[in-house]
Structures are given as structure tokens and as C-alpha cells.
Amino acid sequence: MPDHGKPRSGVMARLTLSALDRASQDPSCWRDPIVHRALLVSGLSVLTAATALLKTDLEQS
């Protein structure tokens, strides 16, 4: 993965955590299916980026 992917995964992680924090303060937002999709997509994006970073680190060692 190119180096420019590292900051982007960090941003996605912070955005996901921020969304979870806001959602925990407003339980009614969980009724909206868009919230579920957005968390799923952002969570998968972070997981994919983290996996790629781990693979790169393992290949270099």
C-alpha cells in the first residue's frame, strides 16, 4: 500500500469513532439504516487499510 494510505486510514478511524460517539448520545439515530451502512462501510475501510499495513510490515520483517 502506498504511504499516502496511512493518514487516510487514520482519518477514517477517527471519523468512525466520532460517529459512534455521536450515535451513542442520540439513540434515535440507530433507527436510520443509513447510519448502519455508513458505519459498516467506514469500519470495513479501516479494517482493510489496517490489514494492508500489517501485511506490508510483515513482508518487510
Stockholm file with secondary structure:
# STOCKHOLM 1.0

chainA/1-61         MPDHGKPRSGVMARLTLSALDRASQDPSCWRDPIVHRALLVSGLSVLTAATALLKTDLEQS
#=GR chainA/1-61 SS CCTTHHHHHHHHHHHHHHHHHHHHHCGGGGGCHHHHHHHHHHHHHHHHHHHHHHHHHHHHC
#=GC SS_cons        CCTTHHHHHHHHHHHHHHHHHHHHHCGGGGGCHHHHHHHHHHHHHHHHHHHHHHHHHHHHC
//
